[in-house]
Amino acid sequence: MKGNPKATFLTIFSLLAIFLLLLPFLTTFNELLTSIFLKMGWYRLIESFILPLETRMIVVFLGAMGQQASASATSISILKNGVWEKIIISWNCLGWQSMLVLLLTLATGLQGAYTKVSKIECAMIGILGTILVNILRISLVAILIVYVRGVPATVIHDYSSVIILILWLFFFWWFSYSYVLEEKNDEGGKISMGKRKTFLSKKEIG
């Protein structure tokens, strides 16, 4: 059984269509989830362990973009014209939605007869890449909030995550099928590399 890249990309297209249809309701739904987490106290785990780490990583990204910034446990501050502009980072801004979508595509994309090692590599690249993409997204949105403000910043804050997520998933699966995922040995004993590419020469085993 070989992998089916078409099925994976079809899944991504379907998720994109669903997200576009639900865009007007996503903000309200996120606010509802936030209120539930606040009432139940579940947010404390995220705020205590994950959020402080990500705010520090955001400051590193902002520094690479030429911005002077500092971080606290739940916020970041950007220096603009000698004044520190503070931005509160909510647990709901960290990108848990994108991680859920990634897991859905992994369930489809890893169904082929790939080696366990290459599947683990693919999953780790996907998870780490999604985290970095979310941190980059938050960094860009923070800059826009400080320097643009108003309706443009609000629109980008609310809807940019969907576009960035879809672009990232397309790149991730193209990269995985081209360079990461390796098919298992076939019945004849030959090693099938699937779509994995390499610049090193290989000898056929058999």
C-alpha positions as CSV (number, residue, x, y, z in Angstrom):
1,M,0.0,0.0,0.0
2,K,1.5,3.3,-1.1
3,G,0.8,6.7,0.3
4,N,-1.8,8.9,-1.4
5,P,-0.6,12.5,-1.6
6,K,-3.7,13.4,-3.5
7,A,-5.9,12.4,-0.6
8,T,-3.8,14.5,1.8
9,F,-4.0,17.6,-0.4
10,L,-7.7,17.0,-0.9
11,T,-8.1,17.0,2.8
12,I,-6.2,20.3,3.1
13,F,-8.4,21.8,0.3
14,S,-11.5,20.6,2.2
15,L,-10.3,22.1,5.5
16,L,-9.6,25.4,3.6
17,A,-13.2,25.4,2.3
18,I,-14.6,24.7,5.7
19,F,-12.5,27.4,7.3
20,L,-13.6,30.0,4.7
21,L,-17.2,29.2,5.2
22,L,-16.9,29.5,9.0
23,L,-14.7,32.6,9.1
24,P,-17.5,34.9,10.3
25,F,-18.1,32.5,13.3
26,L,-14.6,31.7,14.3
27,T,-14.0,34.8,16.4
28,T,-17.2,34.3,18.3
29,F,-16.4,30.6,18.8
30,N,-12.9,31.4,20.1
31,E,-14.3,33.9,22.5
32,L,-16.8,31.2,23.8
33,L,-14.0,28.7,24.3
34,T,-11.9,31.3,26.1
35,S,-14.8,32.0,28.5
36,I,-15.3,28.3,29.2
37,F,-11.6,27.8,29.9
38,L,-11.6,30.8,32.2
39,K,-14.5,29.5,34.2
40,M,-13.1,26.0,34.4
41,G,-9.6,27.1,35.3
42,W,-8.0,25.0,32.5
43,Y,-6.2,28.0,31.1
44,R,-3.9,28.1,34.1
45,L,-1.9,25.1,32.8
46,I,-1.3,26.9,29.4
47,E,-0.5,30.2,31.0
48,S,1.9,28.7,33.6
49,F,4.0,26.6,31.2
50,I,3.4,27.2,27.5
51,L,2.6,30.9,27.3
52,P,5.7,32.2,29.1
53,L,7.9,30.1,26.8
54,E,6.2,31.3,23.6
55,T,6.3,35.0,24.6
56,R,10.1,34.7,25.0
57,M,10.3,33.0,21.6
58,I,8.2,35.8,20.1
59,V,10.6,38.4,21.5
60,V,13.4,36.5,19.8
61,F,11.6,36.6,16.4
62,L,10.8,40.3,16.9
63,G,14.5,41.0,17.6
64,A,15.3,39.3,14.3
65,M,12.9,41.6,12.7
66,G,14.6,44.7,14.1
67,Q,12.2,45.3,16.9
68,Q,13.2,46.0,20.5
69,A,10.9,43.9,22.6
70,S,10.5,42.4,26.0
71,A,8.3,39.6,27.4
72,S,6.4,38.8,30.5
73,A,4.5,35.7,31.4
74,T,1.3,36.7,29.5
75,S,2.3,39.7,27.3
76,I,5.0,41.2,25.1
77,S,6.0,44.9,24.8
78,I,7.4,46.6,21.7
79,L,9.4,49.8,21.9
80,K,7.9,52.4,19.5
81,N,9.2,56.0,19.5
82,G,10.6,55.7,23.0
83,V,7.3,54.3,24.4
84,W,6.7,50.6,25.3
85,E,3.5,49.3,23.6
86,K,2.1,46.4,25.6
87,I,0.2,43.5,23.9
88,I,-1.6,40.9,25.9
89,I,-1.1,37.4,24.5
90,S,-4.1,35.0,25.2
91,W,-3.8,31.2,25.3
92,N,-6.3,31.3,22.5
93,C,-3.8,33.1,20.3
94,L,-1.2,30.4,20.5
95,G,-2.5,28.4,17.5
96,W,-4.1,25.3,19.1
97,Q,-6.5,25.3,16.1
98,S,-3.6,24.9,13.7
99,M,-2.2,22.0,15.7
100,L,-5.5,20.2,15.5
101,V,-5.7,20.7,11.8
102,L,-2.1,19.4,11.4
103,L,-3.1,16.2,13.4
104,L,-6.1,15.7,11.0
105,T,-3.8,15.9,8.0
106,L,-1.3,13.6,9.6
107,A,-4.0,11.0,10.1
108,T,-4.5,11.1,6.3
109,G,-1.0,11.6,5.0
110,L,0.7,8.9,7.0
111,Q,-1.6,6.1,6.0
112,G,0.8,4.8,3.4
113,A,3.4,2.0,3.9
114,Y,6.1,4.2,5.1
115,T,8.8,3.3,7.6
116,K,8.1,4.2,11.3
117,V,11.2,6.3,11.4
118,S,10.2,8.4,8.5
119,K,6.7,8.8,9.9
120,I,8.1,10.0,13.2
121,E,10.4,12.4,11.4
122,C,7.4,13.7,9.4
123,A,5.3,14.2,12.5
124,M,8.1,16.0,14.4
125,I,8.8,18.3,11.5
126,G,5.1,19.1,11.3
127,I,4.7,19.8,15.0
128,L,7.8,21.9,15.4
129,G,7.1,23.7,12.1
130,T,3.6,24.5,13.1
131,I,4.8,25.9,16.4
132,L,7.4,28.1,14.6
133,V,4.8,29.3,12.0
134,N,2.5,30.3,14.8
135,I,5.2,32.2,16.6
136,L,6.1,34.0,13.4
137,R,2.4,34.8,12.8
138,I,2.0,36.3,16.3
139,S,5.2,38.3,15.8
140,L,3.9,39.8,12.6
141,V,0.5,40.5,14.0
142,A,2.1,42.2,17.0
143,I,4.0,44.5,14.8
144,L,0.9,45.4,12.8
145,I,-1.1,46.1,16.0
146,V,1.6,48.5,17.2
147,Y,2.3,50.3,13.9
148,V,-1.0,50.0,11.9
149,R,-3.8,49.6,14.5
150,G,-7.4,50.1,13.5
151,V,-9.5,47.8,11.2
152,P,-6.6,46.5,9.1
153,A,-4.8,45.1,12.1
154,T,-8.0,43.6,13.5
155,V,-8.8,41.9,10.2
156,I,-5.2,40.5,9.9
157,H,-5.3,39.4,13.5
158,D,-8.6,37.5,13.0
159,Y,-8.1,35.9,9.6
160,S,-4.4,35.7,8.8
161,S,-4.0,32.4,10.7
162,V,-6.1,30.5,8.2
163,I,-4.1,31.7,5.2
164,I,-0.8,31.1,6.9
165,L,-1.8,27.7,8.1
166,I,-2.9,26.5,4.7
167,L,0.3,27.8,3.0
168,W,2.3,26.0,5.7
169,L,0.5,22.7,5.3
170,F,0.9,22.7,1.5
171,F,4.7,23.3,1.9
172,F,5.0,20.8,4.7
173,W,3.3,17.9,2.8
174,W,5.2,18.7,-0.4
175,F,8.5,18.6,1.6
176,S,7.5,15.5,3.4
177,Y,6.5,13.5,0.3
178,S,9.6,14.7,-1.5
179,Y,12.3,14.4,1.1
180,V,11.1,12.8,4.3
181,L,8.7,9.9,4.0
182,E,10.4,6.6,2.9
183,E,8.4,3.6,1.8
184,K,9.0,0.1,3.4
185,N,10.8,-2.7,1.7
186,D,8.8,-4.3,-1.1
187,E,8.1,-8.0,-1.5
188,G,11.1,-8.5,-3.7
189,G,13.4,-7.3,-1.0
190,K,14.3,-4.1,-2.8
191,I,14.3,-0.8,-0.9
192,S,11.7,1.5,-2.3
193,M,12.5,5.1,-1.6
194,G,9.1,6.3,-2.7
195,K,9.3,10.0,-3.5
196,R,12.2,10.6,-1.2
197,K,14.9,12.5,-3.1
198,T,18.6,12.5,-2.4
199,F,21.7,13.8,-4.1
200,L,23.7,10.7,-3.0
201,S,24.0,7.8,-5.4
202,K,22.3,4.6,-4.4
203,K,22.9,1.0,-5.3
204,E,19.9,-1.3,-5.9
205,I,19.7,-4.0,-3.3
206,G,18.4,-7.4,-4.5
